[in-house]
Amino acid sequence: MIKIWGRTDSSNVQKVLWCMGELGLPFDRQDWGGKFGGNKDHDYLAMNPNGLVPTMKDGDFILWESNSIMRYLNAKHGGGRLLPATPEGMANANRWMDWQLSVLNPSIVPLFWNLIRTPEEKRDPKIVQNALDKTRAAWQMVENQLAQRAFVAGENLSLGDIPLGVWAYRWFNLPIERPRLPNLENWYERLKERKPYQTHIMIPMT
Ligand SMILES: N[C@@H](CCC(=O)N[C@@H](CS)C(=O)NCC(=O)O)C(=O)O
């Protein structure tokens, strides 16, 4: 049984849970990190020196970094079906996974932290505005990508959609003004129809 350490409200844990849901993989998850703690314990740090969640164990194989865990699970237990078969298609999906880490995350995380995890009187309007501007620009890129295809790397859901879809749920539920991005909205509607998305992503934001 694949083992996962990580709390269910972590965006990075959610990626892995959604991925396992798409692949139909059973798993044994333990609440870890955040209010549950445990992530700075000696034994945990021996598995994941970052002291972050998620961590995965499959047999004797231990892995951290959510995007790498998804790539591993898809290759090892999913027959690669969550990535397009061609090198170009695969690179495209991988590119959006990397882009989530390098561009979308630094834009949207400060917005999420200020609006959801910071008491109103302590919020910094400058950080919020700056994050909002950057996040709108980031989603506009996804909007353009989705003009020609149902999902970011083609007509089927791929690993490229998962890191973006986790944050799309937060984006569409934050108390902010959003520009009209019809392709992004239609893609988000398609994600919301998926059972693993409903189970692992569409939960209260904390
Ligand atoms: N790049 C890592 C980032 C992991 C990460 O930042 N995890 C956060 C939760 S989203 C964490 O462990 N925070 C500390 C905690 O939960 O106690 C990944 O994608 O797995």
The ligand as a MOL file (V3000), in Angstrom:
LIG
                    3D

  0  0  0     0  0            999 V3000
M  V30 BEGIN CTAB
M  V30 COUNTS 20 19 0 0 0
M  V30 BEGIN ATOM
M  V30 1 N 7.9540 21.8600 -3.4300 0
M  V30 2 C 7.3680 21.0740 -2.3580 0
M  V30 3 C 6.7330 22.0580 -1.3930 0
M  V30 4 C 6.1430 21.3710 -0.1740 0
M  V30 5 C 5.5200 22.3860 0.7710 0
M  V30 6 O 5.8310 23.5850 0.7210 0
M  V30 7 N 4.6280 21.8890 1.6300 0
M  V30 8 C 3.9800 22.7500 2.6140 0
M  V30 9 C 2.4610 22.5090 2.5910 0
M  V30 10 S 1.7250 22.9870 1.0290 0
M  V30 11 C 4.4600 22.3850 4.0050 0
M  V30 12 O 4.9050 21.2780 4.2530 0
M  V30 13 N 4.3560 23.3300 4.9430 0
M  V30 14 C 4.6830 23.0800 6.3260 0
M  V30 15 C 3.6080 22.3650 7.0680 0
M  V30 16 O 2.5800 21.9500 6.4980 0
M  V30 17 O 3.7770 22.2110 8.2840 0
M  V30 18 C 6.3400 20.0980 -2.9650 0
M  V30 19 O 5.8110 20.4150 -4.0330 0
M  V30 20 O 6.1010 19.0270 -2.4000 0
M  V30 END ATOM
M  V30 BEGIN BOND
M  V30 1 1 1 2
M  V30 2 1 2 3
M  V30 3 1 2 18
M  V30 4 1 3 4
M  V30 5 1 4 5
M  V30 6 2 5 6
M  V30 7 1 5 7
M  V30 8 1 7 8
M  V30 9 1 8 9
M  V30 10 1 8 11
M  V30 11 1 9 10
M  V30 12 2 11 12
M  V30 13 1 11 13
M  V30 14 1 13 14
M  V30 15 1 14 15
M  V30 16 2 15 16
M  V30 17 1 15 17
M  V30 18 2 18 19
M  V30 19 1 18 20
M  V30 END BOND
M  V30 END CTAB
M  END
